[in-house]
Amino acid sequence: MKELKIYLISTIFAVGFGFSDLAIAGEGDTTNVVDKVEKPAEKPKISFEKQVYDFGKIFGEDVVTYKFKFQNAGKGELIINSIKTSCGCTAALASKDKLLSNESGEIEVKFKPGKYVGKVSKTVTVNSNDPETPTYKLTISGDIIEEVIVNPRRINFGTSRKGDSVTKTLEIKPLTGLNIQVTKVESPSPYLTISKDKDGADDSSAYQITFNKYDYIGNYNGMIFVYTTGARQERIDVPFSGEAIGDLTFYPEAVSFGNIKQNLEAKRTVIINLVNSDVKIEKVEVHPDFIKHALSDLNKKSKRLEVILGDNRPIGKITGGIKVYTTSSVQPVISIPINGEVKE
């Protein structure tokens, strides 16, 4: 009996002692948890004095610069990852790419208008580690003016018959008050004739630009040079373009069958437009022999030419052509190439 009592007392003592240890351990762990609580992360914050800047009036050949001032208004370090511009005419560079809290910097933006005229707006995108605004857009704008205004900036002679003359007017007006003179207007093209038409009271002038003696059919282009006494625009380039056509036009200019299987039907269409209604199509020849054709009226001024691969087509590349014979003195023969490949 005494042994039992001693055992119980020992057990109770041990259990009690154990609970005491647990309590102490628990208190110690709680202290460690409090010590290990992480503080809120210190975040950077990008802040600009201005988001938009207007240069006002800018001459087209000038290069203008503006510095956008910014600050790290946050607690963590601000890192500028990249700066991107919306066009090649704009360049931007940050004075520093890492800023501590409350530290300031600048982003210098350079803008060269080049060929732009009138109101222009461009953007600069700043990418940083600011968690709230990782992408920040800056905007620059301006009104691009010229010392010498040329109208039109590009001459389009449009479509004309082969051998015909086409005339357009080129107006040149220097900016009032700059005392700029036009010294010469010329072109290296042998098919252009340039003559001065008149002078205006406001130093403006007009020139007659005539395209003639072009003995070819198809598209053409070239350049006109306007020389002035202006410091910024000593020479102004005016491109020109147009198309000379004959008595007939056709589309497409080449017939392509691509890759076609031997047992599939293959047909292509060529549209021939009779610009000169007096011209007639006398005959059509197609080669090689396994290519067939059919000519029919599409309307009063157009023909439909169907080009068909025959069933006896051989396997391999197709190299052929169409010859359309007409009564036109300008285009007595129209040649249209044919290509493709027949596969099994």
Secondary structure as the mmCIF struct_conf table of DSSP 4:
data_model
#
loop_
_struct_conf.conf_type_id
_struct_conf.id
_struct_conf.beg_label_comp_id
_struct_conf.beg_label_asym_id
_struct_conf.beg_label_seq_id
_struct_conf.end_label_comp_id
_struct_conf.end_label_asym_id
_struct_conf.end_label_seq_id
HELX_RH_AL_P HELX_RH_AL_P1 LYS A 2 ASP A 35
TURN_TY1_P TURN_TY1_P1 LYS A 36 LYS A 36
HELX_LH_PP_P HELX_LH_PP_P1 VAL A 37 GLU A 42
STRN STRN1 ILE A 46 PHE A 48
BEND BEND1 GLU A 49 GLU A 49
BEND BEND2 GLN A 51 GLN A 51
STRN STRN2 VAL A 52 PHE A 59
TURN_TY1_P TURN_TY1_P2 GLY A 60 GLU A 61
STRN STRN3 VAL A 64 ASN A 72
BEND BEND3 GLY A 74 GLY A 76
HELX_LH_PP_P HELX_LH_PP_P2 GLU A 77 GLU A 77
STRN STRN4 LEU A 78 THR A 85
BEND BEND4 SER A 86 CYS A 87
TURN_TY1_P TURN_TY1_P3 GLY A 88 CYS A 89
STRN STRN5 THR A 90 ALA A 94
BEND BEND5 SER A 95 SER A 95
BEND BEND6 ASP A 97 ASP A 97
STRN STRN6 LYS A 98 LEU A 99
TURN_TY1_P TURN_TY1_P4 SER A 101 ASN A 102
STRN STRN7 SER A 104 PHE A 111
TURN_TY1_P TURN_TY1_P5 GLY A 114 LYS A 115
STRN STRN8 GLY A 118 SER A 128
BEND BEND7 ASN A 129 ASN A 129
BEND BEND8 PRO A 131 GLU A 132
BEND BEND9 PRO A 134 PRO A 134
STRN STRN9 THR A 135 ILE A 145
BEND BEND10 GLU A 147 GLU A 147
STRN STRN10 VAL A 148 ASN A 151
BEND BEND11 PRO A 152 ARG A 154
STRN STRN11 ILE A 155 ARG A 161
TURN_TY1_P TURN_TY1_P6 LYS A 162 GLY A 163
STRN STRN12 VAL A 166 PRO A 174
HELX_LH_PP_P HELX_LH_PP_P3 LEU A 175 LEU A 175
TURN_TY1_P TURN_TY1_P7 THR A 176 GLY A 177
BEND BEND12 LEU A 178 LEU A 178
STRN STRN13 VAL A 182 GLU A 186
BEND BEND13 PRO A 188 PRO A 188
TURN_TY1_P TURN_TY1_P8 PRO A 190 TYR A 191
STRN STRN14 LEU A 192 ASP A 199
TURN_TY1_P TURN_TY1_P9 ALA A 201 ASP A 202
BEND BEND14 ASP A 203 ASP A 203
STRN STRN15 SER A 205 PHE A 211
STRN STRN16 GLY A 218 THR A 228
BEND BEND15 THR A 229 THR A 229
BEND BEND16 ALA A 231 ARG A 232
BEND BEND17 GLU A 234 GLU A 234
STRN STRN17 ARG A 235 ILE A 245
BEND BEND18 ASP A 247 ASP A 247
STRN STRN18 LEU A 248 TYR A 251
BEND BEND19 GLU A 253 ALA A 254
STRN STRN19 VAL A 255 LYS A 261
TURN_TY1_P TURN_TY1_P10 GLN A 262 ASN A 263
BEND BEND20 LEU A 264 LEU A 264
STRN STRN20 LYS A 267 LEU A 274
BEND BEND21 VAL A 275 ASN A 276
TURN_TY1_P TURN_TY1_P11 SER A 277 ASP A 278
STRN STRN21 ILE A 281 HIS A 287
BEND BEND22 PRO A 288 PRO A 288
TURN_TY1_P TURN_TY1_P12 ASP A 289 PHE A 290
STRN STRN22 ILE A 291 ASN A 299
TURN_TY1_P TURN_TY1_P13 LYS A 300 LYS A 301
STRN STRN23 SER A 302 LEU A 309
TURN_TY1_P TURN_TY1_P14 ASP A 311 ASN A 312
HELX_LH_PP_P HELX_LH_PP_P4 ARG A 313 PRO A 314
BEND BEND23 ILE A 315 ILE A 315
STRN STRN24 GLY A 316 THR A 326
BEND BEND24 THR A 327 THR A 327
BEND BEND25 SER A 329 VAL A 330
BEND BEND26 PRO A 332 PRO A 332
STRN STRN25 VAL A 333 LYS A 343
#
